[in-house]
């Protein structure tokens, strides 16, 4: 059953002993970050800080910091089961008999439950602050690393609308607090929010409205991070994940709808003629992203629940909590990759690769240079364009096993022959590319080489014991006296 809100999820974590309440006073400046980092690195529980210095609101961190909690957040036994649901929707079979039509009814009913629902009243508006009552510093917003340019909202859901089509978008972009009423808006050029910003400038507008929601049910939070196509509403996707519509309510001062169960909502606008220095920020790369000019967000209203809880995430050297959000995306969106590239068997975006540095891919190789075709196709798909290094393996390779990946990689390539370089877009946080947002990429063909590919030698078989001997040893194992 879908969570009502963030606190409903927290109650479940408490029942499962997946969260610890900390009563000791803690400082949102660096201290909460250090505590959380240590716990994440040990695969520990979520943390509920009840007594935060300088604020009346508690802070919760590390909500999604293990595979188990990520599954609890999305109400599933496994992330692959969500992928299976997507596959079933993408590949519906035409019903031939009456019984087949009856079997399709549950799927059709499910689709009818995923579209957002607009409500007039919402708990996120129990407290409404305007004008002189607006003060962002009353929120327990964290400063996470010593060289950070200030405090940052790290788990925001930023809502904007295309100024022309009015199509809604929700993305997750860090928010630096400049003063009581202004923040940075960290829109990379490849993000949907930045596209709305650019389109508004093209239309000659002076500003674009935005709303920052903080804290909602887990599916809504995750959906803000999901790499969805431009024409797919994140709130519809969240409804699909939770099997229940997301309730939205219109903001007080801007023409934008936000999740009605949000803990906080910060309303305002981005001045299209204003930019300020934003950063540095200790980012998910494990390095500080450097200062740069970004748009400025002006706050017109803050609403929140009377007993609001402030959720935050800490990013830095992996593994961190965001790794589990990334692995969820890897599993959930694999069917979409396979829809475009059916030869793909599996993909692993390793945690150490921070989403866009490595992709290990197994394929059903069917013709010469097939591996190279898959590399270029992946670089042409959405956020896969940022991937620095793509390594292609045969279908029998378990790309989730890093030991096997490295073994095959070392044995199956001739560097001069099997390594390819291309140029293209890179993530805005990449600090080593020769130009901002533009850099080189490497593709490695670690598949078995064919004669048709110019390989004239014999490819040796893997060292494997015969099946009959394996079965013999299995039957006699207890007799050997080996534990």
N, C-alpha and C positions, 0 to 999 in steps of 0.2 A: 504494500500500500504506500502511495507516494507520501513523502515527508511534507508536513504542513509548512515548515519553515526551517531555518537554521537550528533553532533550539530543539526542534523535534529530532533532528539528526544527533545533536549533542546528547539528548536523553538516551538514545539507542547506544551511543558510545559508552555512556556511563553504565548501562545495564551489562554491556559486554566487557567492562573494565578496560576500555580502549582510550580512556581520557583521565588525566589527573588534574585535580583542582589544587591550585597553589594559593595559599592565603597570605604568605609573606609579601610585603610591599616590594614591587619591582618597578624599575625605571624603564619607560618606553624608549629611552635613549640608550641604545646598545645592549643593556642588560637582558631584555627579553630575547633579543637576537642571539646572544651567546648561549643562553639557556636552551633555546629551541634548537640551535645548531648542534649542540652536543647530543640532544635527545634524538634528533633526526638521524645523525650518523650511526646511532646504535639501533636504529629501527624501532625506536620507542613510541610511546603513546602520544595522542593529542594533549595539548596543555591549555588549561583554563586558568588564566591569571585573574584572580578576584579583586586584587588590591593594586591598582596601577597608579603610580605617582602622578599627581597633577590632573587626574581625570576621574569622573564618577562612573565611567563605563569600564567593564571588564574586557579583557582581550583573550581571544582564543587563537591558537596557532597549531600547525601540524595536523590539520583535520584530515588531509589526504595522504599522509606520509608513509603509508605502506600499501602493498597490493591489496591486502585484506580490507583496509579502510576505504580504498578506492572502490572496491566492489560493494562494500556496504553503502557508500555514498550514492552509487548508481543502482542500488537495490538489485544486485545480480550475484549469482554464484561464481560467475567468471566473466571477464570482459569479452571473451570469444563468443559468449552466448548473445551479447548485444550485436556483435558482428553477424551472427547467424540470423537474427531478426532483420537486420538490414538486407542481407542476402535474399531472404524470403520476399521482402518487399520489392527488391530490384528485379527479381526473376519470378513473377507470378505466372502460374500455369493456367491456361484457359480451361475453365471447368467443362468437362464433357458430359458428365452425368449429374443427376440431381444431387447425389451424395457429395460430389465434388463441389457443387455450388454451396451446399450447406456448410462444408468445411471452410469455405472462403469467408463466411459471414464474420467470424471472430476477427479476422484481419481487417475487414472493412470497418467493423465497429471500432477497432483500435485506432484506425486512421482518423475516425470522426472525433476522437478524444484528444488529439494532439494540438489543435489550434488554440491560440491564446483566447482568454476570456476577459473582457473589460468589465471592471467593477467600479462602483462609485465611492465606496468606503474602504479604507485599508488601515491596517495596524501601523504601517510605516508613516502614517500621518498623525499619530497620537500627540506628537509635539511638533509644532511648526515655528520655525525661527526665520525672521526676516529683518532687513535693515540693520540696525545697530546690535541686534541680538546674534547676528552671524559671527561666529568665531571658530574657525577650523581647529585652533589649538586646544579647544575643549575636548576634542576627540583624541583618544589615546594613539595617535598616529606614530608609527615607529621610525626611528633612525636606526638602520640596521648595521652599518659598517662605519668605521672611524672616518674615512675620507669622503663619505656621502655628502652631497651638497646641502642636505637638510633632511627633513622628515618626508617619507614617501608612503602614500597609500599603495599597497602592493597586491591587493586582491579586489580591485574595483571592476565593476561591470559598467562600461561606458556606453551609453545609449545616444545615438544620433540618428538623423533621418536624411536621406538623400534630398537635397533642397529642391530638386525638380520632380522626382517621382514619389517622394515621401515614403519610400521603402525604408523600414527600420533596420538598424544594425546594432549589434552589441559586441563589443570587443574588450579585451583586457589590456590596458596600457597603464604603465606606472604613472602616478600623479605626485609630483613634488609640491609641497606646500611652500608658497612664497611668503604669504602673510595671512591675516585673518580671513580675507575674502578673495584671494587669487592663488592659482596653482599653475603649474606647467601642464601641458597636454602632450605626452610623449607619442606623437603620431609618426611612425615610420612611413616613408613614401609608398610602401607596398600594402599598407593596412587600409581596411575599408573606411575607418574614420577619417583617414587622411584623404581618401578619394572624395568623401562628402565635403571636406574642407576645400579641396581643390575645385570641386564643381561649384561651390558657393562663390569662390573668387571669380570663376569664369562667368558667372551670372551677374557679377557686379555687386554682390551683397556686401554688407559691412560686418556681419557676424553670422555665426551658425550656432544654434541652440544645442545644448548637450545636458545630459543628466548622468551623474555617477551614483550607481546603486552599490551599496556595500552590505553583504550578508543576505543570502536568500537560501532556498533549498539547494542541496548539493548539485543537482542536475542543472540548475540554472547557472550556478557558478562555473561548472565545468563547460557548459555550452559557450560561455564567453571566450573560452580558450580554443574552441574547436575550429579547425581550418575548413570552414564550410564554403561552398561556392557563393558568389556574389548574390544570387537570387534566392538563397535559402535563409529564412528568418531563424535566428538562433533560438528564439522563444518557441518556435514550432519544433525544432530539434529537441529542446528541453522537454517539451510535452511528449515527444516520442519516447525519450529516455525514461521519464517518470510515469508514462502511460496515463497521464492526466493533464488537462490544460493548465498552463501557467496563467494565473490571474494577474492582470495588469491594471494599474490605476494611472490616470492622467496626473502629471505634475501640477504644482501650484502656480508656477511662474513661467513655465515653458511648455510648448505643445509637443510633449513627449510622454509616452507611457513607460512605466517601470514596474518591476515585480511588486505586487501589493504587500508581500510578506518580507520586504527588505528591512534590514535593521536600521540602516541610514540611507537617505537619498540627498545628494548634493546637486542642486539645480543651478543652471547658469548658461553662459554663452562664451564662445571663443571669438575674440576680436580678430578679424581677418587681416588687420593692418598692424598687428602687434606681435612681436616675438621677444623672448627673453632667454638669457642663458639658463639652461637646465642641466643638472648633474653637478659633479660626477655621481655615479651610483654603482655600488657593488652588485654586479649583475649575475645572471644564471650562467654566464660563461666562466665564472670564477675569477674574472678580472673586473676592474672598474671600467664602466663605459664612460667615455670622456665628456666634458662639457660641450654643449652645442646649443644653437638657437632653436627653440621650439615655440609653438603657439601658446598663448596665455588664456586660461580659463577664469572667468569672473563669476563668482558665486552670487546668486540672487535669492536663494532660499536653501535652508537645511531642514529636512524633516526626519523624524526618527521615532522608534518605539520608546515608550516611557522607560522601560528597563532594557534598553538596547545593548547588544553584545557586538563588540568590534572584532571581526575576523581579519587575520593578517597571515601572510606567508613570508618566509625568509628564503632568499635565493643567494647563491654563492657557489663555492667549489662543490661539485657533485660528489656523492649523491645528496640531493636536497628534495624537498617536498614536491617541487615542480616536475621532478623526474617521473613521478607516478602519474601525474596528469598527462605527461608526454607519452608514457607507455600505454595509457588508456587510449589515447588518440591512435597510436600505432595499431592496436588490436581492433578498435572499433571501425577505423576507416580502411582497413585492409580490403574489405569487399569492394569499396569504391575503386581502389587501385586495380583490383582484379577485373572489374567491369571494363576498364579501359585496356588493361594489359593482362589478359587471361592466362598468359604463360607464367605469371608470377605465382610461386608456391607459397612463399612466406617472406617476411621482411623483419629485420631487427634494427631499430634505431637505438643503439646502446646508450645507456645512461651517461657514460663518460663522454659521449659525443654531443651532449647537450642539444639534442634534437636535430641539428643541422650540420654537424661535422662528419658523421659517418652514417652510411646505410648499407647493411649487409642484406643481400637479396638472393633468394634461390629461385631458379626458373626451370621450366621444362624446355630445355634447349632443343630446337627443331631444325635449325639451319645455320650455315656459316655466318659468323658475325652477329648472331642473335643477341649475344651479351651486350654488344655495343648499341644495338637498336634499343634495348631496354634502358640502358643508361640515359641516352638522349631523350627517350620518351619520359622518363622520370623527371629529368631536369625541366621538362616542359609542362609539368603538372603542379599548379598551385604553389604551395609553400615548399614543395620538393625542389623548386628552383634554387633554394638556398643551400642544398646539400653539397658540401665540399668534396667528399670522397664517397663514391659508390663502388662497392665490390660485388660482382655477380658470381654466384656459385651454381653448381648443378642441383637438380631437384632432390637428390638424396642427401644433401648436406643440411644438417640442422643448424640454421643460422642463429638460433637462440643460444647455442652452445659456443661461447667465445673461444674455448679451448680448441674445439674442432675448427672454428673459423680461422684461427691463427695457423693451425696445422695445415689446412688446405691452402690458405693464402701463401704460406711459405713454400709449399711443394708444387703448386699448380701454375705458377707464373714465371715467365721469363720477363724481367722488368722492361727490357727494351721493346719487346714484341707486344706485351699485354697491358701496358700502362698508357693511357690516353689523357691528353690535357685539352681543356676547352676554357673559354672565358664566358662569364655571364654574371647575373645578379648575385650578390651575397647579402647575408643578413646585415642590417644596419649596425649591429653590435660587433661585427667582425673587425678586430683592431689590426689585422695583419695584411688585409687586401691592399693592393697598390693604389687604389682610389676608394673613397667612401662609396659603398653600395655596389662596387664592381670589383670582381676578382677572378682568379682562376679556379678550376675544378679538376679533379682527377677521377678517372674511371679505370677500374682494374677488372680485367677478365680473368677470373679464377676458375673458369669451367675447364673441363677436359678438352684438349685441342683435337680437332679433326683433321684428316688428310685434306679435306676441302678447304681448310683454313691455312694450308701450307705446312702442316706438321707431318713430316715424313717418317718420323720414328714410331715405334710401337709404344702405346700408352700402357703402363703397367697396371695390373689389377691391385685393388686394396688388399692388404694382408688381413685375411679373415679365416677363422676356424670353420671347419665343415659343420653343417647343421646336425648331422648324426652324432658327432662327437660332443657337441654342445648338449644335446638331449641326453646322451649317456651320462655326462658329468652331472647334469641336473638331477637325474634319478639317483645317482650314487652320492650326492653331496654330503648328506648327513653321515654316511659311512666313513668319510674322510676325517671326521672329527675336527673340522675347521669351523670356527664360529663365524 
